[in-house]
Amino acid sequence: MKHQEKKYQVDSFDEIRVKLSALGIQPSKEKTTNHYYGQHEGNDVTKLVSYADKNEIHVLKEVNGKFDLEQSVSVGSVEAGLEWLRGKGYQAVDLVKMSSIDYEYQGGLVRLYLIDDWLHSVILDYPAGKHEEIERDFCLEDVERITVPYNKQLEQLGRLRSMELD
């Protein structure tokens, strides 16, 4: 079953780490990536993601504040990815650094994301219909939801960095 990402903004990861630890869940993956979001209207996402060992274009569709990965395209370098975005008509990109720690839990992932070294976010990466159960497990029902891409969240908070594609 296809997974969707549902995002939450939290003040810190302390409470969720305590719950994960109490359940005996250890991190399964840690990474830092740089994201280059193609600037456009709406909440769908086309971006270049630069990992330590690879670069990919991700195309995501927003559905009711959740995000579905529609397409992933490998590119040889950051420069090749920016050229790919330029070729799709993008004239500027928004820059977002993401550090994340993934925890496997009940057939999905609880992901702790530190955005641009200051914004704390939890992502529940689960099939549709499973998010509410996991929300309850980690007391996220009353936590502020992030229903826009991270670049637009940073823009709303007055902390977005961007660059023109020449």
WOQUI-V362253 format. One record per residue. RES is the residue in one letter. SS is DSSP state (hx for helix, st for strand, lp for the rest). PSI is psi in radians with two decimals (* if undefined). NEAR is the number of other C-alpha atoms within 10 Angstrom. Layout:
((RES,SS,PSI,NEAR) (RES,SS,PSI,NEAR))
This chain:
((M,lp,2.39,6) (K,lp,2.38,9) (H,st,2.67,20) (Q,st,2.60,24) (E,st,2.21,21) (K,st,2.23,22) (K,st,2.59,25) (Y,st,2.54,20) (Q,st,2.21,17) (V,st,2.82,18) (D,lp,-0.57,11) (S,lp,3.03,15) (F,lp,0.02,14) (D,hx,-0.93,9) (E,hx,-0.75,13) (I,hx,-0.59,18) (R,hx,-0.66,17) (V,hx,-0.77,12) (K,hx,-0.76,14) (L,hx,-0.75,18) (S,hx,-0.74,12) (A,hx,-0.53,9) (L,lp,-0.04,10) (G,lp,0.39,8) (I,lp,2.17,13) (Q,lp,2.70,14) (P,lp,2.46,15) (S,lp,-0.38,11) (K,st,2.43,11) (E,st,2.44,13) (K,st,2.78,12) (T,st,2.28,15) (T,st,2.73,14) (N,st,2.33,18) (H,st,2.40,23) (Y,st,1.68,24) (Y,st,2.18,26) (G,st,2.21,24) (Q,lp,2.24,21) (H,lp,2.96,14) (E,lp,2.73,8) (G,lp,3.07,10) (N,lp,-0.01,20) (D,lp,2.76,15) (V,st,2.32,24) (T,st,2.08,23) (K,st,2.75,23) (L,st,2.29,30) (V,st,2.13,23) (S,st,1.96,20) (Y,lp,3.04,14) (A,lp,-0.58,9) (D,lp,0.07,6) (K,lp,2.95,12) (N,st,2.39,22) (E,st,2.58,21) (I,st,2.30,23) (H,st,2.30,18) (V,st,2.07,17) (L,st,2.53,19) (K,st,2.25,17) (E,st,2.25,18) (V,st,1.88,12) (N,lp,0.76,10) (G,lp,0.11,16) (K,st,2.73,22) (F,st,2.21,23) (D,st,2.26,18) (L,st,2.02,15) (E,st,-0.57,11) (Q,st,2.49,12) (S,st,2.21,15) (V,st,2.14,12) (S,st,2.42,14) (V,st,2.70,19) (G,lp,-0.43,10) (S,lp,2.98,15) (V,hx,-0.75,20) (E,hx,-0.75,12) (A,hx,-0.65,15) (G,hx,-0.71,22) (L,hx,-0.65,24) (E,hx,-0.67,16) (W,hx,-0.81,17) (L,hx,-0.75,23) (R,hx,-0.74,16) (G,hx,-0.39,10) (K,lp,0.08,11) (G,lp,0.04,13) (Y,lp,2.38,18) (Q,lp,-0.26,16) (A,st,2.73,19) (V,st,2.63,24) (D,st,2.39,20) (L,st,2.19,20) (V,st,2.17,20) (K,st,2.36,19) (M,st,2.19,19) (S,st,2.28,16) (S,st,2.65,20) (I,st,2.19,18) (D,st,2.47,21) (Y,st,2.17,20) (E,st,2.28,16) (Y,st,2.17,16) (Q,lp,0.91,10) (G,lp,0.22,10) (G,st,-2.77,18) (L,st,2.36,19) (V,st,2.09,22) (R,st,2.23,22) (L,st,2.06,26) (Y,st,2.25,26) (L,st,1.98,19) (I,st,2.17,18) (D,lp,0.62,18) (D,lp,0.27,11) (W,lp,-0.56,11) (L,st,2.11,16) (H,st,2.25,18) (S,st,2.49,23) (V,st,2.30,26) (I,st,2.26,22) (L,st,2.04,26) (D,st,1.62,26) (Y,st,2.85,22) (P,st,2.67,14) (A,lp,2.41,14) (G,lp,-0.23,10) (K,lp,-0.34,16) (H,hx,-0.73,20) (E,hx,-0.69,14) (E,hx,-0.77,12) (I,hx,-0.63,20) (E,hx,-0.84,16) (R,hx,-0.72,11) (D,hx,-0.55,13) (F,lp,0.29,15) (C,lp,0.79,13) (L,lp,0.07,18) (E,lp,-0.62,15) (D,lp,0.23,9) (V,lp,2.56,14) (E,lp,2.20,12) (R,st,2.57,17) (I,st,1.97,18) (T,lp,0.16,18) (V,lp,2.83,20) (P,lp,2.72,20) (Y,hx,-0.61,25) (N,hx,-0.66,26) (K,hx,-0.55,20) (Q,hx,-0.79,16) (L,hx,-0.67,19) (E,hx,-0.77,14) (Q,hx,-0.54,11) (L,lp,0.04,9) (G,lp,0.49,9) (R,lp,0.41,11) (L,lp,2.41,16) (R,st,2.45,13) (S,st,2.87,16) (M,st,2.60,12) (E,st,2.58,10) (L,lp,2.00,14) (D,lp,*,8))
